[in-house]
Amino acid sequence: MKDGIHPNYREVCFVDQSNGFKFVTRSTLNSKETVTMEDGRVLPFVKLETTSESHPFYTGTQKSIDSLGGRVEKFRNKFARLGINK
């Protein structure tokens, strides 16, 4: 591989803003912020809004749309008082 053409690939600390969950992985992202880890390492710091620790799909708090009924059923329930026939 040629020298000087690849981005700097290093360890980066990502933090979930909704619950404070931290994880370290390797990345080429640039960040002006740094964080000192418990073991003394100083790593670039990237804030995330959603991770697998807070996303409803991964946490199991996702609501199922199928249990709410279909679109036609919702329409019929909404306009049942107007006397619209099936």
ZALUM-860009 format. One record per residue: y, z, x of N, C-alpha, C in turn. Coordinates in steps of 0.1 Angstrom, whole numbers. Layout:
ZALUM-860009
(pt (Y,Z,X),(Y,Z,X),(Y,Z,X))
...
END
This chain:
ZALUM-860009
(pt (-12,0,8),(0,0,0),(12,0,9))
(pt (23,-6,4),(35,-7,11),(43,7,11))
(pt (49,11,21),(57,23,22),(70,20,16))
(pt (76,31,8),(89,30,3),(91,23,-10))
(pt (81,18,-16),(83,11,-29),(77,19,-41))
(pt (70,30,-38),(64,37,-49),(72,50,-52))
(pt (73,54,-65),(80,66,-68),(73,79,-63))
(pt (81,89,-62),(76,102,-56),(67,108,-67))
(pt (54,109,-64),(44,115,-73),(41,129,-68))
(pt (45,139,-77),(44,153,-73),(41,161,-85))
(pt (38,174,-82),(36,184,-93),(49,186,-101))
(pt (48,187,-114),(60,189,-123),(56,199,-133))
(pt (65,209,-137),(62,219,-147),(68,214,-160))
(pt (60,213,-170),(65,209,-184),(65,221,-192))
(pt (75,223,-201),(77,235,-209),(79,230,-224))
(pt (71,236,-233),(73,233,-247),(84,242,-252))
(pt (95,236,-257),(106,244,-262),(104,252,-274))
(pt (94,248,-282),(92,255,-295),(84,268,-293))
(pt (75,269,-283),(68,281,-281),(67,287,-267))
(pt (74,280,-257),(74,285,-244),(62,282,-235))
(pt (52,274,-240),(40,271,-233),(43,262,-221))
(pt (38,266,-209),(41,259,-197),(28,253,-192))
(pt (29,241,-186),(17,235,-179),(22,227,-167))
(pt (14,226,-157),(18,219,-145),(8,207,-143))
(pt (14,195,-141),(6,183,-139),(14,175,-129))
(pt (8,164,-124),(14,155,-115),(21,144,-123))
(pt (34,141,-118),(42,131,-125),(52,125,-115))
(pt (58,114,-120),(68,107,-112),(82,110,-119))
(pt (83,118,-129),(95,121,-136),(105,128,-127))
(pt (118,123,-128),(128,130,-120),(135,140,-129))
(pt (138,152,-123),(145,162,-130),(155,170,-121))
(pt (166,173,-126),(176,180,-118),(173,195,-119))
(pt (166,200,-129),(163,214,-130),(150,217,-123))
(pt (149,230,-118),(137,234,-111),(134,248,-117))
(pt (121,252,-115),(116,265,-119),(107,270,-108))
(pt (108,284,-106),(99,290,-97),(87,296,-104))
(pt (76,292,-100),(63,296,-107),(59,310,-102))
(pt (50,316,-108),(45,329,-105),(40,330,-91))
(pt (34,319,-86),(28,319,-72),(38,316,-62))
(pt (51,314,-65),(62,311,-56),(66,297,-54))
(pt (58,288,-60),(61,273,-59),(74,270,-67))
(pt (83,262,-61),(94,257,-68),(91,242,-72))
(pt (91,240,-85),(87,227,-91),(98,222,-100))
(pt (99,208,-101),(108,202,-111),(104,207,-125))
(pt (114,208,-133),(112,214,-147),(116,204,-157))
(pt (107,201,-167),(110,191,-177),(107,198,-191))
(pt (117,197,-200),(116,203,-213),(110,193,-223))
(pt (100,197,-231),(94,189,-241),(96,195,-255))
(pt (98,187,-265),(99,193,-279),(85,196,-285))
(pt (75,187,-282),(62,189,-288),(51,187,-278))
(pt (42,196,-278),(30,194,-269),(18,197,-278))
(pt (6,196,-272),(-6,199,-279),(-7,213,-284))
(pt (1,222,-279),(1,236,-283),(9,238,-296))
(pt (18,229,-299),(27,230,-310),(26,219,-321))
(pt (19,208,-318),(19,197,-327),(9,200,-338))
(pt (12,198,-351),(4,201,-362),(-10,195,-362))
(pt (-12,183,-356),(-25,177,-356),(-34,185,-347))
(pt (-29,190,-336),(-38,197,-326),(-40,212,-330))
(pt (-30,218,-337),(-31,232,-340),(-39,234,-354))
(pt (-41,224,-361),(-48,225,-374),(-40,229,-386))
(pt (-27,229,-384),(-18,232,-395),(-13,220,-403))
(pt (-18,209,-400),(-14,196,-407),(-18,196,-421))
(pt (-10,192,-430),(-13,191,-444),(-19,178,-447))
(pt (-30,178,-455),(-37,166,-459),(-29,159,-470))
(pt (-26,146,-469),(-19,139,-480),(-29,136,-491))
(pt (-42,134,-488),(-52,131,-498),(-53,141,-509))
(pt (-51,154,-505),(-52,165,-515),(-40,165,-525))
(pt (-30,158,-521),(-18,158,-530),(-19,147,-541))
(pt (-28,139,-540),(-30,128,-550),(-24,115,-545))
(pt (-27,104,-551),(-23,91,-547),(-9,88,-553))
(pt (-3,77,-549),(10,73,-553),(11,70,-568))
(pt (1,64,-573),(1,61,-588),(0,74,-596))
(pt (-8,83,-591),(-10,96,-598),(3,104,-597))
(pt (10,104,-586),(23,111,-585),(33,104,-595))
(pt (33,91,-596),(42,84,-605),(40,88,-619))
(pt (27,88,-623),(24,92,-637),(27,106,-640))
(pt (25,115,-630),(29,129,-633),(44,131,-634))
(pt (51,123,-626),(66,125,-626),(72,120,-639))
(pt (67,108,-644),(73,102,-656),(64,104,-669))
(pt (55,114,-669),(47,117,-681),(56,121,-692))
(pt (66,128,-690),(75,133,-701),(82,122,-708))
(pt (84,111,-702),(91,99,-708),(82,91,-718))
(pt (69,94,-718),(60,88,-727),(55,74,-722))
(pt (55,72,-709),(49,60,-704),(34,61,-705))
(pt (28,50,-711),(13,50,-713),(6,44,-701))
(pt (-6,48,-699),(-14,43,-688),(-18,29,-690))
END
